[in-house]
Amino acid sequence: MNRIYNFSAGPCTLPLPALLEAQREFIDYRGTGMSLIEMSHRSREYGEVHEGARSAIRRLLDLPDGFQVLLLGGGATLQFAMVPMNLLAGGGRCDFTVSGAWARKARADAARLGGVRDVFDGADGDYTSLPDPAALEIDPRAAYVHITSNETIGGLQWQDWPETGDVPLVCDMSSDFMSRRIPAERFGLIYAGAQKNVGPAGVAVVLIRDDVLARCADDLPAYLSYRTHAAKDSLYNTPPVFAIWLMKLTLDWLEQEGGLIEAERRAEARAKLVYDAIARHEGFYRCPVDPRFRSRMNVVFRLPNEELEGKFVAEALEHGMSGLKGHRSVGGCRASLYNAMPLEGAETLAAFMDDFARRNG
Ligand SMILES: *Cc1c(COP(=O)(O)O)cnc(C)c1O
């Protein structure tokens, strides 16, 4: 087997034990004579996977009672629309923190469906910094406040959460979900596409607090309504069974490895290796992000020119490291260091960065 270090931003590297388990069970699931993806989503076997995934999410996050766990299709992108459809119906308004490319997309959909007021906009600083959460001036009449916990393209991450009082805090947690502990009770709604930290593409996790669910519109088309999914344990229609199965295997692995305390420790260790390598070669590598908000998931950095950046990415690939090219909209380099990236991956990258800087600096 030739598994390389995959630094792709998503879909991305998954834990080998989860992939191997899926491979082992793929054709003949637990002696049933068929694959899990060939059987009814109402079967006992799938039911165990579905509930297994949902309860693993509850355990890992230490989710208090009073939250619904939904597993939906359409990625995080559908949530950009579903959140305002459900919570801004009938002329509602929300407060937004515009922290980068993903927040802007979420904001655009919200603005199509209701009123949006920006309580932070990082455009002036080219989206390299975040506000002090305590300094945000939230409108107490806002239907919700939206934040993006980790900007996957810009490489910045909230370290602290705003206190929003009675206004529900809504968070796009797609690219750092399950990579650290969170005070779940402070959020009204969390959504995350699975394909960064917890599984393959095809499923998004939505956690919605019951009091927020109670405020949702009740006249939406069935699939677009959170109420529909909550009332049916997220089995209203055929769920993305394959993606949910792989997510469950990934979450099982995460629990066996020590849960979110360990995930957080590893994320810090991996990111430190790469940021330290950048700092060792100041003037050659440069991270544009405010040091207070640098992401532990997506480390973005520049080299002195684009030619060297291209060379860096190509040579890294020759050394068994893929996916280091920055997002096409911003250029540069980006190392995505999600849960399943082994520490050795970050060590190998840091050593390569040292070597590359010495040879080209
Ligand atoms: C990847 C990503 C998305 C988009 O997710 P899809 O599942 O592709 O719709 C949204 N927000 C953030 C922060 C992301 O990283």
The ligand as an SDF file (V2000), in Angstrom:
LIG
                    3D

 15 15  0  0  0  0  0  0  0  0999 V2000
  -16.0030   23.2270    2.7960 C   0  0  0  0  0  0  0  0  0  0  0  0
  -16.7450   24.2810    3.4660 C   0  0  0  0  0  0  0  0  0  0  0  0
  -18.0690   24.6000    3.1260 C   0  0  0  0  0  0  0  0  0  0  0  0
  -18.7850   23.9750    1.9610 C   0  0  0  0  0  0  0  0  0  0  0  0
  -19.1180   22.6700    2.2000 O   0  0  0  0  0  0  0  0  0  0  0  0
  -19.8990   21.7960    1.1060 P   0  0  0  0  0  0  0  0  0  0  0  0
  -20.1260   20.5420    1.8560 O   0  0  0  0  0  0  0  0  0  0  0  0
  -18.9900   21.6560   -0.0740 O   0  0  0  0  0  0  0  0  0  0  0  0
  -21.1460   22.4920    0.7510 O   0  0  0  0  0  0  0  0  0  0  0  0
  -18.7100   25.5780    3.8650 C   0  0  0  0  0  0  0  0  0  0  0  0
  -18.1050   26.2010    4.8660 N   0  0  0  0  0  0  0  0  0  0  0  0
  -16.8280   25.9260    5.2220 C   0  0  0  0  0  0  0  0  0  0  0  0
  -16.2110   26.6590    6.3600 C   0  0  0  0  0  0  0  0  0  0  0  0
  -16.1150   24.9600    4.5300 C   0  0  0  0  0  0  0  0  0  0  0  0
  -14.8560   24.6770    4.8880 O   0  0  0  0  0  0  0  0  0  0  0  0
  1  2  1  0
  2  3  1  0
  2 14  2  0
  3  4  1  0
  3 10  2  0
  4  5  1  0
  5  6  1  0
  6  7  2  0
  6  8  1  0
  6  9  1  0
 10 11  1  0
 11 12  2  0
 12 13  1  0
 12 14  1  0
 14 15  1  0
M  END
$$$$
